[in-house]
């Protein structure tokens, strides 16, 4: 097997071509075309199970229950939602569309959460009608909106309040700041002498007979590689929970610590280890609850990327290769080989949006050639249409070569666009030596079908 950042089912065949779960990428390309998102089902299931069992064991050891919600925003298809459920995960959705996919997969409403900082009446009603297990409310306006709609339906809506703890994490660092200048959640920090927006929201929920306050939600960021941020945020949330109990007599049952568990994108990257991070967080929250003199709540987490990111790769065909002479800062010239593939920023916006780094390899053959400094680019009308900023590829890379980019399972298809009227690639699952289409390739007819002329 090839190792991170590739999925566990990826290996090289004797003739040097790459295979995913026993399927030759040349066969995948021939059958499904390129570009294509290829998903290693066993890898997805393994990671889903690894997160669930690690958190159940670690939190169980300190006497707390835990639920793992798969964050569907990373990639949600009907089959993917089923896999998550079959591995004992619940599903976190962030829109009516994601909710529709989870329901189509027959995930029970009670095992679905609905997020969003601006849910419409229609989205909230759909969630109430589906009997979702929790609606995570994000503002005072929304608390009133959910209460009104629950009253209209004659139901009691289960809600969590999303708070911002001042801990913001991502990449290798985390920062704890007093106030976060962003749209999500309600701050636990109060202006001088005032009540914090988070406390005000929690008290407001408790006033409504149409709402049942399940607990407090905190999501601190994404691609986090240092567990300290989770622990720092959990401490703040648990303190808020204790303060609320003091204010209202209500010790809420649940605390969600969000997603954000980081993965390997490049060879040599070390992903967060679910067992280690689960143990660290569990021991830390147990200690905090002891300090505060409160019982432990039931916890939940919402990993998306860590479940599906490594399971996916994108398969492209090389169209053109162009050496470009570049002047370095020190005045010396060097050559960068631009390798254009048949997709680009429409199937993976992350390099353009975040400067995200990826790893690519020529996967349809071996090459004995020296490597050259290459940049993999797409076919869109923008110089920022970069798929992989920097990677060493064999000097004989040429038109017709198959190229795979690793770890594209999360936020690739789910953030894809039709820029330049490119049809979005299919999602192809591979398991046990066979492939099947989970989401078919879009066609020009699909795109023209929307155009009313
Ligand atoms: N829960 C909540 C409330 C979230 O907002 C998110 C991600 C997650 C869970 C899942 O986070 P994960 O475990 O996948 O990191 N599009 C960006 C990431 C934005 C994520 C937004 N929220 C990217 O491509 O990196």
Boltz pocket constraint, residues with backbone or C-beta under 6 A from the ligand:
constraints:
  - pocket:
      binder: B
      contacts: [[A, 71], [A, 73], [A, 74], [A, 92], [A, 115], [A, 219], [A, 221], [A, 222], [A, 223], [A, 258], [A, 259], [A, 260], [A, 261], [A, 302], [A, 303], [A, 304], [A, 305], [A, 306], [A, 350], [A, 410], [A, 411]]
      max_distance: 6.0
